[in-house]
Amino acid sequence: MRITLLCIGKTDDKFIQEGIDKFVNRLKHYITFSIIVIPDVKNVKNLSQSQQMDKEADLFFKQIGNQDFVVLLDERGKEFRSVEFSDFLSKKMVTGTTNMVFLIGGPYGFSSKIRERANSLISLSKMTFSHQMIRMFFVEQMYRAFSIMKGEPYHHE
């Protein structure tokens, strides 16, 4: 299975990028994982929130295949404990999912167009975090999930 993280806008903070890189490098031992950063939508001052979300959705759709299992990282999504998230990924692998794509939306979230396409919604927390920090939290949880699958000592419970 391949896993891709799609997100809007680059990570400006060096310490966050270093954390992301650390866990992406660790993930390479388990799975094919990549991050695709979609450039921010231009001229947003002239757009309503809805228009901006629609433009972001169009950019996401260019990266998503018809057979991809799409998961939105969204505050209204299902919350998992780390072991449960590991089980979720494991079940997707066993059932033959070949490509999972996780999306982190822009500042206003996701348009209805992309919500309709999504196969699942997952919340990493009820709290709101910056989109840059969510990237690091997500890749750490992805690494944790695979270390749980392999029975490695990273996760303690």
C-alpha positions as CSV (number, residue, x, y, z in Angstrom):
1,M,0.0,0.0,0.0
2,R,1.1,3.5,-0.7
3,I,0.2,6.4,1.5
4,T,0.2,10.0,0.5
5,L,-0.3,13.1,2.5
6,L,-1.7,16.0,0.4
7,C,-1.6,19.5,2.0
8,I,-2.0,23.1,1.0
9,G,1.0,25.5,1.5
10,K,4.6,24.9,2.5
11,T,5.9,24.5,6.0
12,D,7.7,27.7,7.0
13,D,8.9,26.7,10.5
14,K,12.3,24.9,10.4
15,F,11.7,23.0,13.6
16,I,8.4,21.6,12.3
17,Q,9.9,20.6,8.9
18,E,12.7,18.8,10.8
19,G,10.1,16.9,12.8
20,I,8.2,15.9,9.7
21,D,11.5,14.8,8.0
22,K,12.4,12.7,11.0
23,F,9.2,10.7,10.9
24,V,9.0,10.5,7.1
25,N,12.5,8.9,7.1
26,R,11.4,6.4,9.8
27,L,8.3,5.5,7.8
28,K,10.3,4.5,4.8
29,H,11.2,1.2,6.7
30,Y,7.5,0.2,6.7
31,I,5.7,1.7,3.7
32,T,5.8,3.8,0.6
33,F,5.0,7.2,2.0
34,S,5.1,10.7,0.4
35,I,4.0,14.2,1.1
36,I,2.7,16.4,-1.8
37,V,2.5,20.1,-1.0
38,I,0.1,22.0,-3.1
39,P,0.9,25.7,-3.4
40,D,-1.4,28.1,-1.7
41,V,-4.2,29.5,-3.8
42,K,-3.3,32.9,-5.2
43,N,-5.2,36.2,-4.8
44,V,-7.3,34.9,-1.9
45,K,-8.2,38.5,-0.9
46,N,-10.5,38.6,-3.9
47,L,-12.2,35.3,-3.0
48,S,-14.8,34.3,-0.5
49,Q,-14.1,31.5,1.9
50,S,-16.3,29.2,-0.2
51,Q,-14.5,30.2,-3.4
52,Q,-11.1,29.6,-1.8
53,M,-12.2,26.1,-0.6
54,D,-13.5,25.3,-4.1
55,K,-10.2,26.3,-5.7
56,E,-8.3,24.2,-3.1
57,A,-10.6,21.2,-3.9
58,D,-9.8,21.6,-7.6
59,L,-6.1,21.4,-6.8
60,F,-6.7,18.3,-4.6
61,F,-8.7,16.6,-7.4
62,K,-5.7,16.9,-9.7
63,Q,-3.7,14.7,-7.3
64,I,-6.4,12.1,-6.4
65,G,-7.0,9.0,-8.5
66,N,-10.4,7.4,-9.0
67,Q,-9.4,4.3,-7.1
68,D,-7.7,6.2,-4.2
69,F,-9.1,5.8,-0.7
70,V,-9.4,9.4,0.4
71,V,-9.3,10.4,4.1
72,L,-9.8,14.0,5.2
73,L,-8.1,15.1,8.4
74,D,-11.0,17.1,9.7
75,E,-12.0,18.2,13.2
76,R,-15.4,16.6,12.7
77,G,-14.0,13.3,11.8
78,K,-13.7,10.1,13.8
79,E,-11.2,10.1,16.6
80,F,-8.9,7.1,17.2
81,R,-6.6,6.1,19.9
82,S,-3.2,5.2,18.4
83,V,-3.8,1.5,18.6
84,E,-7.2,2.0,16.8
85,F,-5.6,4.0,14.1
86,S,-3.0,1.3,13.6
87,D,-5.9,-1.2,13.3
88,F,-7.7,1.0,10.8
89,L,-4.6,1.1,8.6
90,S,-4.0,-2.6,9.0
91,K,-7.5,-3.4,7.9
92,K,-7.1,-1.2,4.8
93,M,-3.9,-3.1,3.9
94,V,-5.6,-6.5,4.4
95,T,-8.6,-5.6,2.3
96,G,-6.5,-4.6,-0.7
97,T,-6.4,-0.8,-0.5
98,T,-3.5,0.0,-2.7
99,N,-3.4,3.8,-2.3
100,M,-4.6,5.9,0.6
101,V,-4.5,9.6,0.4
102,F,-4.8,11.8,3.5
103,L,-5.7,15.5,3.0
104,I,-5.0,18.5,5.2
105,G,-7.1,21.4,3.9
106,G,-6.5,25.1,3.8
107,P,-7.4,27.6,6.5
108,Y,-11.2,27.2,6.1
109,G,-11.3,23.4,5.8
110,F,-12.8,21.4,2.9
111,S,-15.4,22.3,0.3
112,S,-18.5,20.2,-0.1
113,K,-17.0,18.9,-3.4
114,I,-14.1,17.3,-1.6
115,R,-16.2,16.1,1.3
116,E,-18.4,14.2,-1.1
117,R,-15.4,12.5,-2.6
118,A,-13.9,11.5,0.8
119,N,-14.1,7.9,1.9
120,S,-13.5,8.7,5.5
121,L,-12.9,11.6,7.9
122,I,-10.5,11.4,10.8
123,S,-9.9,13.9,13.6
124,L,-6.5,14.1,15.2
125,S,-7.9,16.1,18.0
126,K,-10.9,18.2,19.0
127,M,-8.4,21.1,19.4
128,T,-7.4,23.3,16.5
129,F,-3.7,23.2,15.5
130,S,-1.9,25.0,12.7
131,H,-1.9,23.2,9.4
132,Q,1.9,22.9,9.6
133,M,1.8,21.3,13.1
134,I,-0.9,18.8,12.0
135,R,1.5,17.5,9.3
136,M,4.1,16.7,12.0
137,F,1.5,15.1,14.3
138,F,0.1,13.1,11.4
139,V,3.4,11.6,10.3
140,E,4.3,10.8,13.9
141,Q,1.0,9.0,14.3
142,M,1.6,7.2,11.0
143,Y,5.0,6.0,12.2
144,R,3.5,5.0,15.6
145,A,0.8,3.0,13.9
146,F,3.3,1.0,11.9
147,S,5.5,0.4,14.9
148,I,2.4,-0.9,16.7
149,M,1.7,-3.2,13.8
150,K,5.2,-4.6,13.9
151,G,5.1,-5.0,17.7
152,E,8.1,-2.6,18.1
153,P,8.7,-0.8,21.4
154,Y,8.0,2.8,20.3
155,H,4.4,2.8,21.6
156,H,3.8,2.1,25.3
157,E,0.4,1.1,26.5
